[in-house]
Amino acid sequence: MLKLRRGRVVEADPLIVEVDGERRRAWADEALVGEVRVGDEVVVNTEALDLGLGSGGFDVVHVNLTRGLSAPGASGEHVMKLNYTSLQHPVRPLEGEGSADEADPNGGGAADDATRPVPVLVIQLHGQLAPALWAARQVNAGLRIAYVQTPGGALPGALSRDVAGFRERGWLAAHVTAGPCHGGEHEAISVAGGIDGAARALGCDAVIAGPGPGILGSASRLGHGGMAALDTAHAALALGLPTLLAPRLSSSDPRPRHRGLSHHTKVVLEMLLAPVRVPVPETETEGWPLLDAGAPEGGSQREALEELINATKGRHDLLVRTIDLDGYAASGLPARTMGRTIKEDPLFFAAALAAGGALADLAAGA
């Protein structure tokens, strides 16, 4: 059963809800539950905070009993997101709006289009989005880049402060929530439909596709949100689009399975049915010192890159690219991953920067 409790809002920004006399951090998807104000009586799902989860460690407002029971509902839309749950709601899907299925109802894909194929960068963690986007803009600030939010992490599109900030700055041309993800400016029923719609209907020059904040994980080979990258890459490849995979690398993750080359990336590379491009940072880039001497066992940059080369097994194309780690560190953009700073884990950010630069190169036809 859902662990639902009644509470009362005592602070609105940040949202704090008092439940059984305890003040607790909370989050409300106002696109679904409506505005939340101090004094409102709400029902919250307390499971994540009670379990002490590091990702998603807050209560989630399920319904606002004070002002959330009078929504008129939508009219004219019949496609449901979160269908057959208590949070089902109608959306207007991006599929059909100038996408491949409208252009060719018999199944012509993006490769049949007369326009230049739009490159797709598949990321495995939401934390890769900011450095990848920054690096792409260093190559060409005029690129129209869409972010297609896929399963694997948070489903609500409104949860990411990074995406909201990038849309305000104009760094992202569109935010598409695909599959069970919801609440973006554009909704897609499938990941393939989201990628195709971003390329065709929205006219974007490049796509970054990957999960929202947080990630599911069970410390097993296949039971984690990083596996969503497999489906996303296959969708992009099936559409005939140039496809890149941003590898998840780390200089200092305390978990051996994620130190060096993460097992998330290794498994996806093994299971892909067709080759993809895998960008890697140039190891001799000025301003990015190799930390081999002080790195944990299995955590040096060279070891990680050698492991990645071995993981491709000649099937995938490695793209070596210079990066500007110092420039990103000074940009003011998010520079922490899993609690580690960019100085503590330069390899994580270096890999994402290389991926973003390679995306921009492909978009420019380089």
N, C-alpha and C positions, 0 to 999 in steps of 0.2 A: 504493500500500500504506500501511497505517497505520504510523506511525513509533513503534514500540513498543520500549521498552528495560527491562531489568531494573534494579531499584534496591533500596535498603534504607532503611527509615524511620529517620531519626536524630533527628527532633523530631516531636511529635504535635500541638502547638498553639502556634504555627501549624505546619502540616504541612510538613516538609522531608524530601526524599528525596535520598539520595546516589546519583548515577548516574555510573559511570565516574570515581569520585573527586571529582565536583563536587556540591556541596550546592545543591539546586534547590527553589524554591517549588513546592508541589503542592496539589491539592485532591482529596478523595475523596467521592463520593456514597455515604455509608455505607448508605443505604437500598437501594442496588444491590450494593455490593461488600462490605458488612459493616464491622465495627469495624476500625480501623487503629491499631496500637500501635508504639511504638519497638521496633526490631529486626525488624519484619516484612519479609519479602521480597515485593516487589510488582512488577508490570509497569505502567509508566506510558506514556502517550502524550505525547511530548515536542514535538510539532509546533509548538504555539502559542508556547511559550517560545523554541524555537529560531528561530522567525520574528520574534521580538521584538514580538509583537502587544501593543498597549496594552490592548486589551480581551481578557480571557481569557489574559493572559500568565503562565501557570503550567502545570506538568505536571498531567495528570489520571490518577488511578489507574484502570487498566483492570481489574485483578484483583489480589486479595491472595492470593499463593501460600501464605502461612503459615496463614491462618485463614479464607480466603474460598471454600473448595472443598467445604463441607459443608452448604450451605443445604438444608433439607428441601423447599423449593418450596411454592407455594400449592396449595390444594385447593378445588375448587368454582368457581374463576374461570376463564373461558375467553377473555376479551377481552384482547388483547395490546397493550401500548405498546412503541414502538420495534420493532415487529414486523418479522421477517425480518432482524434484525441480531443480533449476538452479545449484545446487551444487552436482548433482548426479555424481557418479564416480564408476568405477568397482573395485571389490575386489575379493580376493581368499578366500572363506569361510573356516573356520576351520572345519565345519561340513563335515563329510565324510572322514576326515584324521584320521582314526583309531578310530572314534567315534562310538557311539552305533548304529547309522543308517547304518554305513558301516559294522560293525561286525554282525549285525542282521537286514537285511532290512525289516523283518517282524515285527520289533518293540520291540525287546528285549531291556530292559533298563539296567542301570548300576548295578542294583541289580543282574542281571543274570551273571555278569562278575565274573570270578574266583578270581580276585584280591580283596584285602580288599577295601571296600567302602571308598571313599575319603570324609572327612568331609567338610562341607560348612558353613562358617560364613557369615550371611547376615547382612550388616551394613545399617543404614538409612541415615547417613551423611558422606561425604567424610572425615570430620575431625576425624572420628573414625578409619580410616585406619592406621594412623601412630602409635597411642598407641597400637592398636590391633596387628599390625605386630611386634612391638618392644617386646611386652609381649610374643608372640609366639616364638620369637627367644631366649628369656631368658630361655625358656623351652628346646628348641632344635634348635640351630643355623643352623643345617644341613637340616632342612625341606625345601622342594621345594614348595613354596607357590605361587599360581597364583592370580592375581587380575583380576576379571571379572567386567568391567565397565558396569553398567546398566543405563537405563533411570532414570529420576528423578532429575538430576542435569545437569551439562554441558555435551554436547554430544561429543565435540572434545577430543580425547585421548591425544593430545599434550598439553592440557591446564594445567594439574596438574604438578607442580614442584615437589611435593612429590613423585609421581610415577616415574618421570624421575630420581630423586635422588636415589630411592630405587632400580631401575634397574641398575644404575651405580655401586652401592655398592654390587650388587648381592643379596640383601635381597628379592627381588621378582624374581621368576624364569620366569615369563611371565606376559604380559599385554594383555588381550583380550578385545576388544571393541565389545559389543553385541547389537543387535537390531539396533536402529538408531544411537547409539554411533559409532564413527569411528576414525581411525587414530592410533589404537594400533598396536603392533607388529603382532597381530593375530586378524582377523575379524571373527565374528560369526553373522549369520543371526538372531538367537534368543538367549535369555538368557539361555534357556535350552541347546541349542547347544554349547554355550560358556562354561558353567559349565562342560558338558560332555566332550567337547574337551580338556579342561584343565586337566581333570582327566585322560582321555584315551590317546589322541593323544600326549599331551605334557608330560604326566607321572608325574604330580605334586602330592605331598602328601596331600595338603590341598588347599582350595579355599576361598578367601575373595571376596564377591560379593556385589557391592553397587554402588551408583551414583558417578559421577564425582563432581568436585567443584561446590559449589552453590546448591540451591535447589528451586524448584518451590513451591509456596505457595499462598493460598487465604484465610487463617485463617478460613477455613471451615473443616468439619469432613473428607471429602473424597478428597477435591481438593488440594492435595499437593504432592510433589515428594516423600515423605516418603511412599506413598502407593505402590511405585515400589517394596518395600520389600515384599509385599504380593505375588506378582507374582514371585519374585525371590525365596522365600521360597517354594512356591508351585512347582516350577520347580525342585528344589533340592530334595524335598520330592518325587515327581513323578519319579525321577531317582533312587530312593531307597538309597539316600545318607544321612548320619547323618547330621542334619540341626540345626544350632544354629542361634538365633536372638540376636544381640547386642542391648540392650535396650537403648533408648535415655533418659538419666536422666540429671538433672541439679540441682545444689545447689542454683543458684542465677539468673536464667534467669528472666529478668524483665517482661516477658509475662507469665501470669498465666497458659496459656494452655501448656507451655513448662516447667514450673517450677515443680520440683519433677519428676514424670513420665510424659513424653511428650505425648500429645494426639496422636501424630504420632504412637508411639509404642502401646498405648492402643488400638487404632482402629485395627491395624494389628493383635494383639493378639486375639481380639474379632472375626475377620473375617477369620482367618486361618481355613482351613477345616481339618487339622490334627495337632497333637501335635508337637512342636519343643522344643529344649532345650534353656533355657534363662539363660545365665551366670550372676551372680550378685557378687559384691565385698563383701568380709568379712568385716563387720562393725567394727570389733575390731582390724584391721590390724595396726601394729605399724607404725608411720609416716604418718598416715592418720587420723588426729583428726576429731572427729565428731563436726560439727559446729552448732549443734542444737540451742545453746544459741543465736548466732548472725545471724542465717539464716532468710531470709524473710519468711513471713507467707506461709506455705505449701512448704518450701524449704529445710527442714532438711533432712539429709541422711536417718534417720530412717523412717520418714514419706514417703519418696520416695520409699524405699524398701518395706514398708508395702503396699503401693499403688500398687507396681508391683506384690507382692504376691497375692493381691486381684484380679488383672487384669488377672492373669493366671487361676483363678477359678478352679484349680485342673486339668485343661486340659493340661497344659504345664509343663515341668520338669525344676525346678530351680536348677542351678548348682552354689553352693557357692564356691568362689575361693579367695585365698589370692592374694594381689597385691603389687606391689612395686611402689607406687606413687612418692616417693622421687627419686628413681632410674630413673624413666622416666623423671621427672622434670630436672634432671641433665644430661640427654642424649643429649641435644642440638636439639632434634626433635621438631616439632611444638607443642607449649604448650599454644595456644590461641584458643578459640572458640567463634565466634560471638563477638570478641573484648574483651572477658574476659580471664584473665590469669588462669593458673592451680591453683593458690592459691585462686582466686576468685570463681572458679567453679570446685573444685576437683572432684565432683561426676560425671561430664561428662566424665572425663578422667579415673576415677576409673572403670566405667562401661565398657568402651572400653578395658581397660587393662584386666579385668576379662574375657572378651569375647575372647581376643587373647590367653590368657593362656589356656582357656578351649578348644579352637580349637587345640592347640598343644597337649594337653592331649589326645583328641580323635584321632588325627593323629597317636599318639604313641600307641594307643590301651589301654590307661589308663582307 
